[in-house]
Amino acid sequence: MLYKAPKVGGLEDERGMGFEPVSGPAPARSRRSGRGICEHMFVRWSNLTLDGEEQRRLPGYRDEAVVRRFDAPEALETRFYEVRARSVLNRVPAASRMPFRWTINPYRGCTHACVFCFARPTHTYLDFNAGRDFEREIVVKVNAPEVLRTELARPSWKGEHVALGTNTDPYQWVEGRYRLMEGIWEALRDAANPCSVLTKSPLLLRDLNLMQQISERASFSACLSVPTLDEKAWRATEPHTPHPRARLEAVAELNRAGIPTGVLVAPLMPGVNDAPEQLEPLLESAMEAGATSIGGVALHLRGEVRAIFMEWLQAHRADLVERYEELYRRGAYAPREERERLSRMVRWRGAPGGFRSAYPSPAPAAEERSRGPLTIARQQPLF
């Protein structure tokens, strides 16, 4: 089905399973009985016009998903699969050593199309491929705000820190259409639940007021991923992301508004974005933006990402293929000495010991709600 929607508030230029698909008409015209739909769903999609119908059965699901297409240059070759989630709070395995235990991912797949994206292999669980399908076949959990509100109200929920943006970007292009993050922030605000967000998009500024409201009740922080300011490297590796300088402007605006916001320089790719003349302007700009944390993570190549990245390297930087084959010959990670070299490069020279990034260490719920001082933890590999 093709939807023609007007620009949303100047945002036109922004660039385990566990859910059930939507079936039948689009939510704005839903005739389903026996399943309540929150009133703000109708408001959220009131600007979408239905021109035709398309449905598809995703593997492993009982019902068919409604497939939307948008009449917008950024999405003409992209399909969006509306599904209904049974749960949106995802537990992070303890073995991951991440500084948080819970995440929310309202979208699966990502139109940013970053060649290095570590989340690509997760798309194969849906019988999509990790390459073009990851970029063009996007799953949308249309009821995420409503389900989250229910989960946060359960007596068993202990108010632990929740991290957003740890898999695919919650502020990718389609968020300007579905506006799921508004309802998600509202639910976290009303529950006074500590949370944080990592994104590549200044679109998060749309929700600044909600972030401020959360920060009045619980700890909240943001982080913008900015791998490089180099125009050539940016366009080649992150083809559909907002301009890096627009991200740094968002860092500055958030910090001016009282939202602790850092910069994650990731991934660091030897020979691509790790030259001193590339990194120093980025670090200086991050400091000027008032970044509360600056950290870097070396590229890692798990699963299908390895073949995708090496194919890109052969096409765009054939001179580096041999070097990467040697760096990653033993597995997904570069040798320890290379990772440490890259990490040292992003430490701000004016601050002894450098910065640490990007997510606050999760404290006990009672301590989080007390609004104690922000604790910064070293970022674990996300890319």
C-alpha positions in Angstrom: 0.0 0.0 0.0 1.3 3.5 -0.9 0.8 6.4 1.5 1.3 10.0 0.5 2.2 12.0 3.6 3.2 15.7 3.9 6.4 16.7 5.5 6.5 16.3 9.2 7.5 19.5 11.0 10.5 20.2 8.9 11.9 16.7 9.3 11.6 15.6 5.6 15.4 15.9 5.1 16.2 13.7 8.2 17.7 11.1 7.2 14.3 -12.7 19.6 11.2 -12.1 17.6 8.6 -11.7 20.3 6.0 -9.8 18.3 2.8 -10.4 16.3 2.1 -8.7 13.0 -0.7 -6.3 12.3 -3.4 -7.7 10.0 -6.2 -6.0 8.3 -6.5 -2.3 7.6 -4.0 0.3 8.8 -4.4 1.3 12.4 -5.8 4.7 11.5 -8.7 2.9 9.9 -8.7 -0.3 12.1 -12.0 -2.2 12.2 -10.6 -4.9 14.6 -12.8 -5.7 17.5 -11.7 -6.8 20.9 -8.3 -5.1 20.8 -8.1 -1.6 22.2 -6.1 1.0 20.3 -4.8 4.0 22.1 -6.3 7.3 20.9 -3.0 8.9 20.1 -2.5 6.2 17.4 -5.2 7.9 15.3 -3.5 11.3 15.8 -0.1 9.9 15.0 -1.2 8.6 11.6 -3.9 11.1 10.7 -1.7 12.5 7.9 -1.4 9.2 6.0 -3.6 8.4 3.0 -4.3 4.8 2.0 -4.0 4.3 -1.8 -3.8 0.5 -2.0 -3.2 -2.7 0.0 -0.4 -5.1 0.4 0.1 -7.8 3.0 2.9 -10.2 3.7 3.3 -13.1 6.1 6.5 -12.9 8.0 8.0 -16.3 8.8 6.9 -17.7 12.1 3.9 -15.4 12.5 0.2 -16.4 12.5 -1.1 -13.2 10.9 -0.1 -11.2 7.9 1.7 -7.9 8.3 0.3 -4.8 6.7 3.0 -3.4 4.4 3.2 0.4 3.9 5.1 2.4 1.3 5.6 6.1 1.6 5.6 8.6 -1.3 8.8 10.3 -0.3 12.2 10.3 -2.1 14.0 8.6 0.9 11.5 5.7 1.0 10.4 4.9 -2.6 12.2 1.6 -2.6 11.5 0.7 1.0 8.7 -1.3 2.6 7.6 -1.0 6.2 6.0 -4.0 7.9 3.6 -3.1 10.7 3.6 -5.6 13.5 2.1 -5.7 17.0 4.6 -6.5 19.7 3.8 -8.7 22.6 6.7 -7.2 24.5 9.1 -4.3 23.9 11.4 -4.5 26.9 14.3 -6.7 25.8 16.6 -8.3 28.4 20.3 -8.0 27.6 22.2 -11.2 28.4 24.5 -10.8 31.5 27.3 -12.4 29.5 27.3 -9.3 27.1 28.9 -7.2 29.9 26.9 -4.2 28.7 26.3 -1.5 31.3 22.6 -1.9 31.0 20.2 -4.8 31.2 17.2 -3.6 29.2 16.7 -2.2 25.8 13.8 -1.1 23.5 14.0 -1.3 19.7 10.8 0.0 18.1 12.2 -0.7 14.6 14.0 -3.7 13.0 16.2 -2.9 10.0 17.6 0.6 9.4 17.4 2.9 6.4 20.7 4.6 7.5 22.4 1.8 5.5 25.7 2.0 7.4 28.0 -0.5 5.8 29.5 -1.5 9.1 26.3 -1.9 11.1 26.6 -4.7 13.7 22.8 -5.2 13.7 22.6 -6.4 10.2 22.7 -10.2 11.0 19.5 -9.8 13.2 17.5 -9.4 10.0 18.1 -12.9 9.0 15.9 -14.1 11.8 13.0 -12.8 9.7 14.2 -14.5 6.5 15.5 -11.2 5.2 19.1 -10.8 4.2 21.6 -8.7 6.1 22.4 -6.6 3.1 19.9 -4.7 1.1 16.9 -6.2 2.9 18.2 -4.8 6.2 18.1 -1.3 4.6 14.9 -1.6 2.7 12.6 -4.0 4.6 11.8 -2.3 7.9 9.7 -3.8 10.7 7.7 -1.3 12.7 6.3 -2.3 16.1 3.3 0.0 15.8 2.0 -0.6 19.3 5.4 -0.2 21.1 4.3 2.8 23.3 1.2 1.1 24.5 2.9 -2.2 25.3 5.7 -0.4 27.1 3.3 1.4 29.3 1.8 -1.9 30.4 5.1 -3.5 31.0 6.4 -0.6 33.1 3.3 -0.8 35.3 3.8 -4.4 36.3 4.6 -5.0 39.9 7.5 -7.2 38.8 9.2 -4.3 37.0 12.0 -2.8 39.2 12.6 0.4 37.4 15.9 -0.6 35.9 17.8 1.5 33.4 16.5 1.2 29.8 18.8 2.0 26.8 17.4 2.9 23.4 19.3 2.8 20.1 21.5 -0.2 21.0 20.5 -2.2 18.0 18.9 -0.1 15.2 18.4 3.6 15.3 15.1 4.7 16.9 15.4 8.0 15.1 15.9 6.7 11.6 13.9 8.3 8.8 10.6 6.5 9.3 10.3 7.8 12.9 9.4 11.1 11.4 6.3 9.3 10.1 5.3 6.9 12.9 6.4 9.1 15.8 6.7 6.0 18.1 9.4 7.6 20.2 7.0 10.3 21.6 4.8 7.6 23.1 7.8 5.7 24.4 9.3 8.7 26.1 5.9 9.5 27.6 5.6 6.1 29.1 9.1 6.2 30.6 8.4 9.7 31.9 5.2 8.7 33.6 6.9 5.7 35.2 9.9 7.9 36.3 12.1 5.2 34.7 15.8 5.9 34.1 16.8 5.7 30.5 19.3 6.8 27.7 19.4 7.0 23.9 22.1 6.5 21.3 21.3 7.8 17.8 22.8 9.3 14.6 19.9 11.6 14.0 19.2 15.2 15.1 15.5 14.2 14.8 15.7 13.5 18.6 15.5 17.2 19.2 11.9 17.0 18.3 11.4 15.2 21.6 13.6 17.6 23.7 10.7 18.6 26.0 9.9 15.0 26.8 13.5 14.3 27.6 13.6 17.3 29.9 10.5 16.0 31.6 12.1 12.6 32.1 15.3 14.2 33.5 13.2 15.9 36.2 12.0 12.5 37.4 14.9 10.1 36.7 18.4 10.0 35.2 18.5 10.6 31.5 21.4 11.0 29.0 21.9 11.0 25.3 24.7 10.2 23.0 25.2 11.0 19.3 27.2 8.6 17.1 29.6 10.6 14.9 32.3 8.4 13.3 33.8 11.2 11.2 33.5 14.7 9.9 35.3 13.7 6.7 32.8 14.2 3.9 34.1 11.4 1.7 34.3 8.8 4.5 30.9 9.8 5.8 29.1 9.5 2.5 30.8 6.2 1.6 30.1 4.5 5.0 26.9 6.1 6.2 25.0 6.9 3.0 21.6 7.8 4.4 22.5 9.4 7.7 22.1 13.1 8.7 25.2 15.2 8.2 27.8 14.7 11.0 27.9 18.4 11.8 24.1 18.4 12.2 24.6 15.7 14.9 27.2 17.8 16.7 24.8 20.8 16.6 22.2 18.5 18.3 24.8 17.6 20.9 25.3 21.3 21.7 21.6 22.0 21.8 20.8 19.1 24.1 23.6 20.1 26.5 22.4 23.7 26.5 19.0 22.4 27.4 20.4 20.5 30.4 20.4 17.0 28.8 23.8 15.4 29.4 24.9 14.4 25.9 28.1 12.8 24.7 29.7 11.8 21.4 30.6 8.2 20.4 33.2 8.0 17.6 32.3 4.6 16.3 33.3 2.6 14.6 36.9 3.5 14.2 38.1 2.0 11.0 41.8 1.8 10.3 42.7 3.8 7.2 39.1 5.0 6.8 38.5 7.5 9.6 41.4 7.1 12.1 43.9 9.7 10.7 44.8 12.5 13.1 43.7 15.1 10.6 40.3 13.4 10.6 40.0 12.9 14.4 41.3 16.1 15.8 38.6 18.4 14.2 36.0 16.0 15.4 37.2 15.9 18.9 37.5 19.7 19.0 34.0 20.1 17.7 32.7 17.6 20.3 34.3 19.7 23.0 32.9 22.9 21.6 29.5 21.2 21.7 29.9 20.6 25.4 30.0 16.8 25.0 29.8 15.2 28.5 31.6 12.1 27.2 33.7 11.2 24.2 34.5 7.6 23.4 35.7 5.4 20.6 35.1 1.8 19.6 37.1 -0.2 17.0 35.2 -1.8 14.1 34.2 -5.4 14.7 32.9 -7.7 11.9 30.5 -10.4 13.2 28.6 -12.8 11.0 27.4 -11.4 7.7 28.8 -8.0 8.4 32.3 -9.2 7.6 31.4 -10.2 4.0 29.3 -7.0 3.5 32.1 -4.7 4.8 34.9 -6.5 2.8 32.8 -6.2 -0.4 32.4 -2.5 0.3 36.2 -2.2 1.0 37.0 -3.9 -2.3 34.8 -1.5 -4.2 35.8 1.7 -2.4 39.2 1.2 -0.8 40.8 -1.7 -2.5 44.2 -0.5 -1.1 43.0 -1.5 2.4 41.7 -5.0 1.7 45.0 -6.8 2.5 45.4 -4.8 5.7 41.9 -5.7 6.9 42.3 -9.4 6.0 45.3 -9.4 8.3 43.7 -7.4 11.1 40.6 -9.6 11.2 42.0 -13.0 10.2 41.4 -14.4 13.6 37.9 -13.4 14.1 35.4 -10.5 14.5 37.7 -8.2 16.5 41.0 -6.5 15.6 44.0 -7.4 17.7 44.1 -5.9 21.2 47.0 -3.6 20.4 45.1 -2.2 17.5 42.0 -1.7 19.5 44.0 0.1 22.2 45.7 2.3 19.6 42.4 3.4 18.3 40.9 4.0 21.7 43.9 6.2 22.7 43.4 8.3 19.6 40.0 9.6 20.7 41.0 10.6 24.2 40.9 14.4 24.4 44.4 15.6 25.0 43.3 18.5 27.2 41.8 16.1 29.7 44.1 13.8 31.6 43.0 10.2 31.2 40.6 11.1 28.4 36.9 10.9 28.5 34.8 7.8 29.1 31.6 7.2 27.2 28.6 6.7 26.5 25.9 5.2 28.7 25.5 5.9 32.4 26.2 2.9 34.7 22.8 1.6 35.8 22.4 2.2 39.5 19.7 0.6 41.8 16.3 2.0 41.0 16.0 3.9 44.2 19.4 5.6 43.6 18.4 6.4 40.0 15.3 8.2 41.2 17.2 10.2 43.7 18.8 12.1 40.9 22.3 11.5 42.2 25.4 12.5 40.1 25.7 11.0 36.7 28.2 8.1 36.5 29.9 7.5 33.1 30.9 3.9 32.1 33.2 2.8 29.4 31.3 2.0 26.2 31.2 -1.6 25.2 31.4 -2.5 21.5 28.2 -1.6 19.7 29.6 -1.6 16.1 
